[in-house]
Structure formats: C-alpha cells, structure tokens
Amino acid sequence: MKRAELAQYIDHTLLKPEASDADVAALAAEAAELGTYSICVSPSKLPVEVADGLHVATVCGFPSGAHHSQVKAAEAALSVEHGADEVDMVINVADAVAGKYDAVEADIRAVKQACGEVLLKVILETACLSDEAITQCCLAAERAGADFVKTSTGFHPAGGASVHAIELMHAAVGGRLGVKASGGIRDYDTAVAMINAGATRLGLSATAAILEGAQE
C-alpha cells in the first residue's frame, strides 16, 4: 500500500494521561507532515489548532466506559462545542459481557444524540468479549445511529485489536458502518492485515514507524 493512501486511514493518536499541550501541538504538526486523516486527543486538550484538512477526534467515557450515560453525553456535547469532528466513546463493557445489549444500545444512543451530526465511533473493547457479544454490540451500535465500531481503547490489559475481531465487525456492519482497528498495532504488516480484514480506519500512536513500511 502506498504511504499516502495508508496515511488516510489513520487517526494519529495521543491519549497518555501525562500528555502536555506541547505534546498535542507536536502531534498535530507531525500528523500534518505525515498526511494522516486525523489526530485523536483527550477531551481536555480541545480545542486544538490543526492544519487545513486534518480532522480532530476525541474520546468519551474513556478508558473504562463505566460512566453514566448522561455523563458520557455531556462529555460528548462539550467536546463537540470545543471543536471535535469525531467522538470515540467506550461502551459499558460489563453490560456487553452480561449480554445486556438493549442497555448497550441505549448508552450509545444517548451519546449519539449529544453528538448530533458529529461522527460517533463506538469502542467495544473486543478482547473482553465473546464473538457473539462483538456481533451483537455492533448491531446495537448500528441501531443507535453510530457511524463506526472500534475494537479497543488500547488501555485494557486483555489486549487490543485482532484480525479476528475486525472480521467479525466487518461481517456484522461493514459497508454500513465504518470499522476501526485500534490498540497494539505497531508495524506496517499488522496495519495492512487489519485493512485487509475490513478495517476502514486505524488508531495508531506508532504512525511514523508504520508508514516507513509503506511504498512512496
């Protein structure tokens, strides 16, 4: 895959709790240089000045997802007010594990209503879920009006993205919703494997290193 093409799949991400304003500014500058689709930063770092054409994503209910839906909705609304183009929310993982898919759907719906026209990605934390739960949560996200489903926060000890999870997600909603692979993707071959499995977006922090593997 050519470098410029791969770069347009990427949300260039910095979500470390200790990241400074200077770190975020450097991230935005690097993203512009690398030609990525967006940057993804913590909501407290908004608004962020970025180059023309570079989108700004943030997270919501991060990283546990164990927040009241009203709190997630308020956080999402504030992020939109502060210039977020996209919001990546974490579902209530305990509800997903317990098979409470109506509750998962209601949680997502509350955040989507707060986002309005701003694109909403739904983080499932797939390493914690059964195949059935992954599929059902994808369908719940679609019913709730979300725009993307996403594998992982990258912070859970159970792990991050896998090709198998992306295949399940793509089978469930691919072509109708976007599918984002995030968490533990650190080299070019893994990034391309995720795309080949059905990912339409990648959340990466090792962006520069991964793009080194691409063709010019």
N, C-alpha and C positions, 0 to 999 in steps of 0.2 A: 504494500500500500504506500502511496506517495505521502510524503511528510505533510504537505498542506491539507490533503484530504483527511488524514488521520487527526490532525490538529483540530479540525472542525467537529470531531466527536467529543472533544474533551472539555470538561469542567475542571479548570486548573484550581486545585483546592488547598486551602489552608484553614484548618479548624482546630489547631492546637490551642489549648486554653491560654497559653502564655504568649501567643502571637501579639505583637505590638502593632500600633498604627503604621510604623515604618515598615514592618514586615508585610503588612497588607498592601501598602503602596508599592513595595518591591514586587510582590506577587502580580499586581495589576500591570506593572511595567513589563515583567517577564512574559505574562500572558499575551500582551500586545506584540511583543517581539516574536513569540513562538506561533502566533496566529490561532490561538485556541478559541473555542466558541464562547467560553465564559470564564469567570472566576467564581468560586464558591467560598464565602467567608461567614464568620459568626455574625448573628444579627446585631450585636452591639457595635460592630465595625461599620455599619451603614450610617450615612451614605458613603459611597466610595467613588472617587473620580476615576474614570476609565477612558481609554481611547475610544473613538467612534467605532461602532460595530461590535464592541466587546460587551457581552451581557453580564449581568450581576445576579448571582444566585446566593441564597442564604438557607439556613436550616431552621427547623421549628420543632419544639419538643425534643430537643437533641441533648444527649445521645440516647436516653433511656426510653423515651416515648411514654413514660408512666406519669404523664401530666393530665390534669382535667382537660377535656375538650375545649372548654371555654378559655382556658389559659392558652392553649395552642392557637385557638382562633384569634385571640387578642394579640399574641406574638406575631402571627402571620400578618394581621392587619397593620401593625406598626411597621413591620418590615416593608410592606408594600408602600406605606406612606413615606418611608425613608429610601425608596428608590429601587427595591428589589424587582427584578424582571421575572424571577423564578423562586419558588419556595420548595424546599425538600423537607417534608415532615416525617417524623417517626411515628409509626402506628403504636398502639398499645399491644406490645408483644405478648403479654400474658393473656390477653383476650384471644389473640390469634392461636396461641398454643392450646388454649382451652376450647377452641372451636366456636367461639362467640363471634361469628362473622357479621351478624347484624350490628353488634357493638363496634366492631372494626369499621364497618361502613358508616355508621353514624359519626364516629370520630373524624373520619376523612371528610365527610360531607360538611361538618362544621368548619373545618379549615378551608375547604374549597369555597364555601360561601364567603369567608373572610377575605380570600384571595381575589375574588371577582374574576377579572379577565387574565390575571397573572397566572402563569403556568405553575401547576402543582405536581410535584413528584412525591411519590409515597414510598418511604423506606420500610421494607418488610423485615429486615434482619433475617434473611433466608437461612443462615447457618443454624438458627434455632428452631426452624420449622420443618414439619414433615412435607413431603411432596404435595399431599392433599391440601395442607394449610397454605402452602405457597400459591397453589392454583386458586383456592377459594378467596384468599386475600387479594389476589389480582382482580378477580371478578368483582369483589366488593369495591375495590378502588374504581373500577370502571363504572359501576352503578352510582357511585358517589360523585362522579363527574371529574375525577382526576385526569391528568394528562399523561402521566408517566408512572410506571412502577420501577422501583430501585431495590437492589439487593441488600445493601448494608450501610451502616454508619462508618465502618472501619474502626470502631472503638470496642466492639463486643469481643470477649475472649473466645467465643465459639468460632469466630472466623469471618471472612469477608465473602467476596464474590466467588462463584464457581461456574464453570461452563454448564453443569447440570442444572443449576438454578436458572440460569439465563434461558436455557432451552425450555424449561417448564413455563417460565414467564412469557416467553415469546409464543409458545403454543396456546397460552390462555388468552392473551390480549394483543399479541404482536400484530401490527397493521392498523390497529385501532388506537392503542396507547403506545407511547414510547417505552423503551426498556433500557434502564441504566444499570451498568455494572460498576460497582464501587467497592473498595476495600481489598487491599492486598495485591493490587495489580501493579507490578514493579518492573516489568520488562515488555519489550515490543511483542514478542511471541504470544504472551498471555493476553495483551490488549487486543491483538488481532483475532485470537481464538474467541474472545468474548463477542467481538463484532460478527464473526462467522456463525456464532451460536444464536445471534439475534439481537444483540445489544445495539441500540441506536445512539447511546450516549455513554461516556466513560467518566467516572470521577477519579481523578488522579492527582497525587501530590508529586510523584516522580516523573512529571511530564517531560522535562528536558531530556532525561536519560532515555525514556521510552521513544521519544521522537528521533533520537540518534539512530535507532534501528530502522527507521523508515527510509524509503528512497527519496532522493531530492526531487 
